[in-house]
Amino acid sequence: MSNRSEQIAYLIQKIARASVPTGSFVAKVEGVNTNDYTCDVTPIAGGSIYYDVRLKPTVDGSDYGMIPIPEIGSYVIVEPIARSNYYYVAQFTKTKTLLIKNASGVKILFDNNGNLLLNGDQYGSLIKINDLLQLINQFIQQFNSHTHPVSGSTTLIPTGAPVQTIQESQIENSKVKHG
């Protein structure tokens, strides 16, 4: 390569390095790709858009790990990955959703509607155990106090053996709480 070509190459690299942040920077989220878990951001200090900024360490389509999904229009802190041309989001001001999935496939999703999904929503909502116990125990009291007249007599007899009321400790999973 000639001396002139080397000078031109050096100047191009110098200009390119001056426009690329070498450390973290604050940016506005312009778009999100939930298939690859990446986002597009524009530095608030000015400059062109950065495409495919990672929301998790790898771009492989898997949803393992903890993956915050930023809200479009929110602000994030972007960091470079080692000495590469790749970037990742280090901090979020607003997340639309948060996905957590471990190696055994247990999945927790906090969605943008205020819902918490534990391995999906196939079985519906969690119950309010205190309200359910109150309804069940009211039914048991009604059942236990229900009587029928004996044919040819004024005597009333219970319809069957009394049923015991239910205690919360009999049916709760104390490791999962909500409210």
Secondary structure, DSSP 4 states (H G I P E B T S, - for coil): --HHHHHHHHHHHHHHHHHS-SS-EEEEEEEEETTTTEEEEEETTS-PPEEEEESSS--SS---EEEEEEPTT-EEEEEE-TTSS-EEEEEES-EEEEEEE-TT--EEEE-TTS-EEES-STT-PPP-HHHHHHHHHHHHHHHHH-EEEPTTSS-EEESSSPPPPPPHHHH--TT----
